[in-house]
Amino acid sequence: MKIGIIGCGAIGSFLSIILNRSGHEITIIEKTKGCKKQKVIVENIGEEEIKVCNYKEIKGQKFDYLIFAVKAYDLEKSIKIARKYINSDYALSTQNGLYSLEKLEKYYKSGSMIIYYGLNKIKKCHSIFNGGSKLIIGCKNRDCREEFKNLAIKDVKTELVDNIEPYRWEKVIVNSAINPVASLYLKKNGFILENKNAYNLSLHIANESKKIASLFKISLANDPIIELKNTIKFTYNNYNSTIQDLCSNKRKTELDYINLALYKIARKIGYQAKYNYFAYKSVMVMKDLLKENNRLCDSILNG
């Protein structure tokens, strides 16, 4: 299959390698000059020579699938550019949190790819794999397994499901409890299991997020509290994406699409998601602190 991967950060580099090894024709679409073969590296996975092109170089080309591997806050802009230059009927969202799939659904036959892996970006097209367990692909409240069945991936546990919503919410719940808590300490995910205060806060957030899911009548596939613990164990040595964003001064964080999104939708039905709101606001304070003293991030940025 001819697959375009938009973005060559942590997720984009990982997906480009595993899909390339599965026999697909991969083009990474990035802000770059021209169109050329480039070495893509994911430490602990390997490296591959993969074609990297800017949009203008592939204008008018047709792709079987597009995978948007950009940050949630960059998705809308990426969709507009992609629709201007390249053609595809099918697209997948890889973003954390809520809202992203809904944006794609306006223009494509769309689904979500839920990624249960810890990945840290070192630089463009170079990341490090820190563990994980699986990929889940599906669409919102409809069975699209036939549409995405050709997106075969070798050597990685991949599951096609008849409804992605239970899994998407499960991931939102898990991320709502891991990302802000580890970020407040600037520690790897495993720290949450080692520190009593961090673990208790994480559980409070997860249980509140689970409550919000129940209020919206989301039938979760698994117990998110168990998944929270398992995810921390699988990604024990990973700095989550929020920390990576905080330690790069020009970046926003995706918590607007996780904790703040949960707070806002809960408020619409009269439920006060106080732990999610506290988590979001606390990380925003942390962001301001790091602007004043970015040396706190040195060990993270320098690996």
C-alpha positions in Angstrom: 0.0 0.0 0.0 1.1 3.6 -0.7 1.1 5.4 2.7 1.9 9.0 3.4 3.1 9.8 7.0 2.7 13.4 7.8 5.4 14.3 10.4 8.7 12.8 11.3 8.8 13.2 15.0 8.7 10.4 17.6 5.5 8.7 16.2 6.2 9.4 12.6 9.7 8.0 12.6 8.5 4.9 14.5 5.5 4.2 12.1 7.6 4.9 9.0 10.1 2.2 10.0 7.6 -0.5 11.0 5.4 0.1 8.0 8.4 0.2 5.6 9.5 -3.2 7.0 6.0 -4.5 6.4 6.4 -4.0 2.7 4.4 -0.7 2.2 5.6 2.1 0.0 6.2 4.9 2.6 6.6 8.6 2.0 7.2 10.9 4.9 5.8 14.3 4.3 7.7 17.1 6.1 8.9 20.7 5.9 12.0 19.9 3.9 13.7 20.8 0.6 12.9 18.6 -2.3 12.3 14.8 -2.2 15.0 12.4 -1.2 15.8 9.2 0.6 16.8 9.8 4.2 18.0 7.7 7.1 15.2 7.4 9.7 16.4 6.1 13.1 14.5 4.7 16.0 16.9 3.6 18.7 16.2 0.1 20.0 14.2 -0.6 16.8 16.7 0.1 14.0 17.0 2.4 11.0 15.7 2.5 7.4 16.2 4.6 4.3 12.8 6.2 3.6 11.7 8.8 1.1 11.1 12.2 2.7 9.3 14.9 0.6 7.8 18.3 1.0 4.1 18.8 -0.1 4.9 20.6 -3.3 7.1 17.7 -4.6 4.3 15.2 -4.3 1.4 17.5 -5.4 -1.4 15.6 -6.9 -0.2 12.1 -5.9 -2.8 9.6 -4.6 -2.1 7.7 -1.3 -4.0 4.7 -0.1 -3.7 6.0 3.4 -2.6 9.2 5.1 -1.3 9.0 8.7 -1.2 12.3 10.5 1.6 11.9 13.0 1.7 15.6 14.1 0.9 17.1 17.5 -2.8 17.7 18.2 -2.4 21.4 18.1 -0.9 21.2 14.6 -3.5 18.8 13.1 -6.0 21.3 11.7 -3.2 23.2 9.8 -1.8 19.9 8.5 -5.2 18.8 7.2 -5.6 22.0 5.3 -2.2 21.7 3.7 -2.6 18.0 2.9 -6.0 18.6 1.2 -4.4 21.3 -1.0 -1.6 19.1 -2.3 -2.3 15.4 -2.0 -5.2 13.0 -2.5 -6.4 10.2 -0.2 -9.8 8.8 0.8 -8.6 7.3 4.1 -6.7 8.9 7.0 -5.7 8.0 10.5 -5.2 10.2 13.6 -2.4 9.3 16.0 -2.9 12.3 18.3 -3.4 12.0 22.1 -6.7 13.1 23.5 -10.1 14.2 22.2 -11.1 16.3 19.1 -8.5 15.1 16.6 -10.5 12.3 15.1 -13.5 14.5 14.7 -11.4 17.0 12.7 -10.3 14.3 10.3 -13.8 13.0 9.9 -14.9 16.2 8.2 -12.7 15.4 5.2 -11.7 11.7 5.1 -13.0 8.2 5.8 -11.1 8.4 9.1 -10.1 6.3 12.1 -7.7 6.5 15.0 -4.5 4.6 15.6 -4.0 4.3 19.3 -0.3 3.8 20.1 0.7 2.1 23.3 4.4 2.8 23.0 6.8 5.1 24.7 8.8 7.2 22.2 11.1 10.2 22.7 12.1 12.5 19.8 15.8 13.2 19.7 15.6 15.3 16.5 13.7 15.2 13.2 13.4 11.6 12.0 15.4 10.3 15.0 13.8 9.0 18.1 14.2 6.4 20.8 11.9 3.5 21.6 11.3 3.0 25.3 8.9 0.1 25.4 5.2 -0.5 24.9 2.7 -3.2 23.9 0.4 -2.6 20.9 -1.4 -0.6 18.2 -5.2 -0.4 18.0 -6.9 0.8 14.8 -10.6 1.6 14.4 -13.3 4.2 13.7 -15.7 6.1 15.9 -19.0 4.3 16.4 -18.7 2.3 13.2 -17.0 -0.9 12.0 -14.3 0.1 9.5 -12.1 -3.0 9.8 -12.6 -3.8 6.1 -11.4 -0.3 5.1 -8.1 -0.5 7.1 -7.4 -4.3 6.8 -4.7 -3.7 4.2 -2.7 -1.6 6.7 -0.9 -4.7 7.7 2.0 -4.3 10.1 4.6 -7.1 10.8 6.3 -7.8 14.1 4.0 -5.4 16.0 0.9 -6.4 17.8 -1.9 -4.7 15.9 -5.6 -5.0 16.6 -8.5 -3.8 14.3 -11.6 -3.1 16.3 -15.2 -2.5 15.4 -15.4 0.7 17.5 -12.4 2.8 18.5 -14.3 4.9 21.1 -13.8 2.6 24.2 -10.0 2.4 23.4 -9.7 6.1 22.6 -11.3 7.0 25.9 -9.2 4.5 27.7 -6.0 6.1 26.3 -7.3 9.6 27.2 -7.9 8.4 30.8 -4.4 6.9 31.0 -2.8 10.0 29.5 -4.7 12.3 31.8 -3.2 10.5 34.8 0.4 10.1 33.5 1.3 13.1 31.5 0.6 15.9 33.9 1.8 14.1 37.0 5.1 13.0 35.6 5.5 16.5 34.1 5.1 18.2 37.5 8.2 16.2 38.7 10.0 16.3 35.3 10.5 12.6 35.7 10.1 9.5 33.6 6.8 7.7 33.7 8.1 5.0 36.1 8.5 7.6 38.9 4.7 7.6 39.4 4.9 4.1 40.7 7.9 4.9 43.0 6.5 8.0 44.6 3.4 7.7 46.9 2.2 11.3 46.4 2.6 11.1 42.6 0.8 7.8 42.5 -2.1 9.0 44.6 -2.6 12.1 42.5 -2.4 9.9 39.3 -5.1 7.6 40.7 -7.4 10.5 41.7 -7.2 11.9 38.1 -7.7 8.5 36.5 -10.8 7.8 38.6 -12.3 11.2 37.8 -11.6 10.7 34.1 -13.2 7.3 34.3 -16.2 8.9 35.9 -16.5 11.3 33.0 -16.4 8.4 30.5 -19.3 6.7 32.4 -21.3 10.0 32.4 -21.0 10.0 28.6 -22.0 6.3 28.6 -18.7 5.1 27.1 -18.4 1.3 27.6 -14.7 1.0 28.2 -13.0 -2.1 26.8 -10.7 -2.6 29.8 -10.4 -1.2 33.4 -8.4 2.0 32.9 -6.9 1.8 36.3 -5.3 -1.5 35.4 -4.3 -0.1 32.0 -2.7 2.9 33.8 -0.5 0.7 35.9 0.4 -1.5 32.9 1.2 1.6 30.7 3.5 3.0 33.3 5.3 -0.3 33.5 5.6 -0.7 29.7 6.9 2.9 29.4 8.8 3.0 32.7 11.8 4.8 31.2 9.9 7.2 28.9 9.6 10.9 29.3 6.0 11.5 28.1 5.1 13.8 25.3 4.0 16.6 27.7 7.5 16.8 29.3 9.0 16.8 25.8 6.8 19.7 24.9 7.5 21.6 28.1 11.2 21.3 27.6 11.0 22.7 24.1 10.2 26.4 24.7 8.3 27.0 21.5 5.9 24.1 21.9 2.4 24.0 23.3 1.3 20.9 25.2 -1.4 18.5 24.3 -3.1 18.7 27.7 -5.6 21.1 26.1 -6.9 17.9 24.3 -6.6 15.7 27.4 -7.2 17.2 30.9 -8.6 20.5 29.8 -10.9 18.8 27.2 -12.2 16.4 29.9 -12.8 19.3 32.2 -14.7 21.2 29.5 -17.0 18.4 28.3 -17.7 17.4 31.9 -18.7 20.9 32.8 -21.3 20.9 30.0 -23.2 18.2 31.8 -22.7 19.8 35.2 -19.8 17.7 36.5 -16.8 19.5 38.0 -13.7 17.7 37.0 -11.5 19.3 39.7 -8.5 17.0 39.5 -8.2 17.3 35.7 -8.5 21.1 36.0 -5.9 21.2 38.8 -3.6 19.0 36.7 -3.9 21.2 33.7 -3.4 24.5 35.6 -0.4 23.1 37.5 1.4 22.1 34.3 0.7 25.6 32.9 2.5 27.0 36.0 5.3 24.5 35.4 5.5 25.8 31.8 6.0 29.4 33.0 8.6 28.2 35.5 10.6 26.4 32.8 10.6 29.6 30.7 12.5 31.3 33.6 14.8 28.4 34.3 15.2 26.0 31.3 18.3 24.4 32.9 15.8 22.1 34.7 15.3 20.4 31.4 18.9 20.0 30.5 19.1 16.3 31.4 15.9 15.6 29.4 16.9 17.6 26.3 20.5 16.2 26.3 19.4 12.6 26.8 
